[in-house]
Amino acid sequence: MGILGDIKNAIFDGEENKIVELVKQALDEGQTASEILDKGLVEGIRATGDAFEKGEKFIPEMLLSSESMKRAMVILKPLLVEEGAGGGFGKAVLATVEGDVHDIGIELVGTMLETAGFEVRNMGPDVPTEDIVEAVKEDKPHIVGLSALLSNTMDVMPDVIEALADAGLRDSVKVMVGGAPVKQDFADEIGADGWAYDAASAVPKAKALRSQLPD
């Protein structure tokens, strides 16, 4: 299986204590931070999401996987940012919508966007709509990324889009949505500009949307 397979399994199983040791071992063996992220961590969290959709895993287990991911990212984030040095691609504001205290995926998306050259403001979980609007006013981002893990909080997403429109900001940003219950048809229904299945697919989508906006 190899060390990357072990990392994938540790994320899937939510083994917080084991993941740090495995990531350090992978680095010692010559794996790059990007390889560990893409072929280990992302594969593990993607498998976790698939199991959640099939009813094989539940939110407490997803949270264990998320915590394992966070512990690994403490080690990898500075290395990833260094690998992706250059920046200047654009700005992004990310938030988990109000009422949802989960940040599964949003931190990983933020790190991956940073390595892709975006300047990222991650507002974290349970962010009021008005705070997101204020952040857009202040930062003037190209991308606004909204996340929800719970089906009853994904309905806040259209409220954010409407609030951006009411503030005269909607045309200046591209809104991306994601999270376990969020699908492409919902993104289309609420007028979002893009949807990403997971953190790995969020980066090319964000780049494509950024290219549609002026500098």
C-alpha positions in Angstrom: 0.0 0.0 0.0 2.8 2.4 0.9 2.9 5.4 3.1 0.4 7.5 1.1 -2.1 4.7 1.4 -1.5 4.6 5.1 -2.1 8.3 5.3 -5.4 8.0 3.3 -6.6 5.3 5.6 -5.6 7.2 8.7 -7.7 10.2 7.5 -10.6 7.9 6.6 -10.5 6.2 10.1 -10.0 9.5 11.9 -6.7 8.5 13.6 -5.6 11.9 14.9 -2.6 10.6 16.9 -1.3 8.4 14.0 -1.6 10.9 11.2 1.2 13.3 12.4 3.7 10.4 12.6 2.7 9.2 9.1 3.1 12.6 7.5 6.5 13.1 9.1 7.5 9.7 7.9 6.4 10.5 4.3 8.4 13.7 4.3 11.4 11.8 5.6 11.0 9.3 2.8 11.1 12.1 0.2 7.5 12.7 -0.6 6.7 16.3 -1.4 4.0 18.2 0.6 1.9 18.3 -2.6 2.1 14.5 -3.1 1.1 13.9 0.5 -1.8 16.3 0.2 -3.1 15.1 -3.1 -2.5 11.3 -2.9 -3.0 10.9 0.9 -5.0 13.5 2.6 -7.4 14.5 -0.2 -8.0 10.9 -1.2 -8.8 10.1 2.5 -11.2 13.0 3.0 -12.8 12.2 -0.4 -13.4 8.6 0.6 -14.8 9.9 3.9 -17.3 12.1 2.0 -18.3 9.3 -0.3 -19.0 7.1 2.7 -21.0 9.9 4.3 -23.2 10.2 1.1 -23.8 6.4 1.1 -24.8 6.5 4.8 -21.8 4.5 5.9 -20.3 7.3 7.9 -22.0 10.0 10.0 -21.2 13.5 11.1 -19.2 12.5 14.3 -17.0 10.3 12.2 -16.5 13.0 9.6 -15.5 15.3 12.3 -12.8 12.8 13.4 -11.5 12.7 9.8 -11.6 16.5 9.8 -9.6 16.8 13.0 -7.0 14.3 11.6 -6.8 16.5 8.5 -6.2 19.6 10.5 -3.4 18.0 12.5 -1.7 16.9 9.2 -2.1 20.4 7.7 -0.3 22.0 10.6 2.8 20.3 9.3 2.1 20.6 5.6 0.7 24.1 5.2 3.9 26.1 5.4 5.6 23.6 3.0 2.6 23.9 0.6 2.6 27.7 0.6 6.4 27.6 0.0 5.9 25.2 -2.9 3.3 27.5 -4.4 5.3 30.7 -3.8 4.4 33.4 -6.3 0.9 34.4 -5.5 -0.8 37.3 -7.1 -3.6 35.2 -8.7 -6.5 36.8 -6.9 -8.3 37.1 -3.6 -10.8 34.7 -2.0 -13.1 35.0 1.0 -14.2 31.7 2.4 -16.9 31.0 5.1 -19.1 28.2 6.4 -22.6 29.8 6.5 -24.4 30.9 9.6 -25.8 28.1 11.8 -23.2 25.6 10.7 -20.4 25.1 13.1 -18.5 22.6 10.9 -15.4 23.5 9.0 -14.8 20.2 7.3 -13.1 21.0 4.0 -13.1 24.8 4.2 -9.6 24.9 5.7 -8.3 22.5 3.2 -9.8 24.5 0.4 -8.2 27.7 1.8 -4.8 26.1 1.9 -5.1 24.7 -1.6 -6.2 28.1 -2.9 -3.2 29.7 -1.2 -0.8 27.2 -2.8 -2.5 28.0 -6.2 -1.6 31.7 -5.7 -4.8 33.1 -4.1 -4.7 35.5 -1.1 -7.3 33.8 1.2 -9.4 35.1 4.1 -10.9 32.1 5.8 -13.7 33.4 8.1 -14.3 29.9 9.6 -17.6 28.3 10.6 -21.0 29.8 11.6 -20.4 33.2 9.9 -23.4 35.6 9.8 -24.4 36.7 6.3 -23.8 40.4 7.1 -20.2 39.6 8.2 -19.6 37.9 4.8 -20.9 41.0 3.0 -18.7 43.2 5.1 -15.7 41.1 4.3 -16.4 41.4 0.6 -16.7 45.2 1.0 -13.4 45.3 2.8 -11.3 42.8 0.9 -12.8 43.2 -2.6 -12.2 39.5 -3.4 -12.6 37.8 -6.8 -14.0 34.6 -5.2 -16.5 34.1 -2.4 -16.6 30.4 -1.2 -19.5 29.3 0.9 -19.6 25.9 2.6 -22.4 23.9 4.5 -22.3 20.5 5.9 -25.9 20.4 7.1 -28.8 20.3 4.7 -30.8 22.8 6.8 -28.0 25.4 6.6 -27.3 25.2 2.9 -30.5 27.2 2.5 -28.6 30.2 4.0 -26.4 30.3 0.8 -29.1 32.0 -1.4 -29.5 34.5 1.4 -25.8 35.4 1.1 -26.1 35.7 -2.7 -29.1 38.0 -2.3 -27.4 40.1 0.3 -24.4 40.6 -2.0 -26.8 41.7 -4.7 -28.6 44.1 -2.4 -25.2 45.6 -1.4 -24.3 46.1 -5.1 -21.5 43.6 -4.9 -22.8 40.6 -6.8 -21.4 41.4 -10.2 -17.9 42.0 -8.8 -17.4 38.5 -7.4 -17.8 34.9 -8.4 -19.7 32.8 -5.8 -18.7 29.1 -5.3 -20.6 26.7 -3.1 -19.8 23.3 -1.6 -20.2 20.9 1.2 -21.6 17.4 1.7 -25.3 18.1 0.9 -24.6 20.7 -1.8 -24.8 19.6 -5.5 -24.6 21.2 -8.9 -28.4 21.5 -9.3 -28.7 23.4 -6.0 -25.8 25.7 -7.1 -27.7 26.4 -10.4 -31.0 26.9 -8.5 -29.6 29.6 -6.2 -27.6 31.4 -8.9 -24.1 30.5 -7.7 -21.3 30.7 -10.3 -19.7 27.4 -9.4 -19.8 24.3 -7.4 -17.0 22.0 -6.3 -17.3 18.4 -5.2 -14.3 18.6 -2.9 -11.2 20.7 -2.2 -9.2 19.2 -5.1 -11.8 20.2 -7.6 -12.3 23.7 -6.0 -9.0 25.0 -7.2 -9.4 24.6 -11.0 -13.0 25.9 -10.6 -11.8 28.9 -8.7 -9.1 29.6 -11.3 -11.6 29.3 -14.1 -14.0 31.7 -12.4 -11.2 34.2 -11.5 -10.2 34.3 -15.2 -13.7 35.6 -16.0 -13.2 38.8 -13.9 -11.0 41.8 -14.7 -7.8 42.3 -12.7 
